[in-house]
Amino acid sequence: MALLGIAVAALGSGVPAHADPSLDASFLDSLTKAGITVKDGPGAVKAGRTACGLMQQGKPELDVIQLVTKQNPGLDTTRAAQFTAIAASAYCPQYLQRPSDNGSGDPTSTPQPSATTR
C-alpha cells in the first residue's frame, strides 16, 4: 500500500477557500479504494485541491504528478498519477483526459489506429 503524507505547502497555493465535506469524504474514500493510505485526511484534501489549482494555472498534469511524487517519497509515479486523477475527478473534472482524447489537445481530432491494431 502506498502512503500519502502530502507536503501541501510545497505544492503551492490555489486551494479554494470553501470546502464541501461530502465531496472531501468521497475523495478520501476514493483514495482508500485505490489502495492509497492517507495519513492526514485534511492534508490530502488540501493537496488534491491544490493539484487542481495548479492545473487551473496551466501546469500540465504530468508536472503536477511529478510534484506529487517529489513531495511524497512513499508514492511512486503510478500512485502519484492515481492521486492526481482522483483529485481531478473530485475537484476539477474538466482536466480529466477523455478516453477519446489522443493527447493532441484538439478534441475534434480522431485518434489514429496503432500499428498493432489488426
Phi, psi and omega in degrees: 000139178276145177254142182237108174236072188301132172268087189294319184302323181286341178284343180100188180256195182110010179277129178301147183288330182265153180231148175247102185305322181290323177293318179297318179296320178296319178300311180296321177297320179296321177298314180298316180296334178277359179087015178262113180279126182258120178279326186228095183305306179300325178292321179294319178298314180298319179294321178296316178293324179293320177302317177294322177299321178294320178294323177295332177279359177100003178290132177297148181304322180300320177296320179296316179300316179297323178292318177299317179297314182298320183278351182225082184304338178285349180255127172278178184299322180297314180292322177296322177295320177298314179302313182296319179294319179294320177298316179297319180299321182280315193248339181208066185299343178295346180261003176285140176284135177280147179304330180275357181282122180267011177085003183280346182084353179253105184295347180267351181285152181258130178300142178272142178295147179281164182292340182271356180287134180237000000 
